[in-house]
Amino acid sequence: MTSMKKKYPTLINAPINEAVLDIRTQLPKDITLKDLVPFYEGVKTRFPNKRERVSFQGGFQLVDGKPVTMSPSGGPDGYLFESLSEKKIVQVRLDGFTFNKLKPYENWKNFHTEARELWDLYRTIANPEKIIRLALRYINRIEIPLPIKDFKDYILTVPEIAPALPQGLSHYFMRLLIPNEKIKATATVTETMEMMNSGQTLALIFDIDVWKEADYLPDLTNHWRDFQKLRNFKNQIFFESITDKTKELLDGIRRT
């Protein structure tokens, strides 16, 4: 018997604060920041705000058993182009490409289609030798009315407090790594909460980052098929973690 992929609903008011599609690449060694500048000509009508992207790395190492701070290294590694009216950002870097869509998020079809169009422009300009990592990240913010008797009324993956301890919880931060061997991917799931100014609502931050490392040839489409698998994995984590009560908070559901 052939198993069918579970179809999850589309929330009318999805709690997505930000959606991120990231492609990590390996570029030819002779590609420089200057080679990425022409990307702006192809997007400046939609993404008029241009900024240089700067990254730094630091850390420490043990010398004779004692920690020694390492000098920070880094500098400019790409550009960010912003469309403030539509709340979109596209990044082109010496190590890859990222497309960010801030709230409101419409749907996967629009997000994926625009990301793919922008990626094609980056690929033409940067001429990557291969793709080494794919990632989809969805940062959800779910506003829950207070008081709460049990977090599991709204979300099923929560920290457990030992029964002999006081059961009140004023704050928590939890991070889980969930592998999916079937698609050779991993999800980094982060949960925390914020108290709203009114004191009558709690904001649950449900951050799902699904990623996969592999070698892809950039002129083929295998990575776009894998993005669909990453999205399915993300949907599984989200919908199997929330309750019907949470769906009601999000104003119902409709099928796509």
LINUR-V795970 format. One record per backbone hydrogen bond with DSSP energy under -1.0 kcal/mol. CO is the residue of the C=O (numbers start at 1). NH is the residue of the N-H. If there is no record, write none. Layout:
CO;NH  CO;NH
//
This chain:
10;254  15;141  17;103  18;139  19;101  20;137  21;99  22;135  23;97  24;132  24;133  26;129  26;130  28;31  33;36  36;39  37;40  40;43  40;44  43;46  43;47  49;82  51;80  53;77  53;78  55;75  57;73  59;70  61;68  63;66  66;63  68;61  73;57  75;55  77;94  78;53  79;92  80;51  81;90  82;49  83;88  87;102  88;83  89;100  90;81  91;98  92;79  95;25  96;93  97;23  98;91  99;21  100;89  101;19  107;111  108;112  109;113  110;114  111;115  112;116  113;117  114;118  115;119  116;120  117;121  118;122  119;123  120;124  121;125  122;126  123;127  130;26  131;216  132;214  133;24  134;212  135;22  136;210  137;20  138;208  139;17  139;18  140;206  142;204  144;202  150;153  151;154  151;155  154;243  162;165  174;191  176;189  178;187  180;185  185;180  186;211  187;178  188;209  189;176  190;207  191;174  192;205  194;203  196;199  200;146  201;196  202;144  203;194  204;142  205;192  206;140  207;190  208;138  209;188  210;136  211;186  212;134  216;131  217;220  221;225  222;226  223;227  224;228  225;229  226;230  227;231  228;232  229;233  230;234  231;235  232;236  233;237  234;238  235;239  236;240  238;242  241;156  243;247  244;248  245;249  246;250  247;252  248;251  250;13  252;12  254;10
//
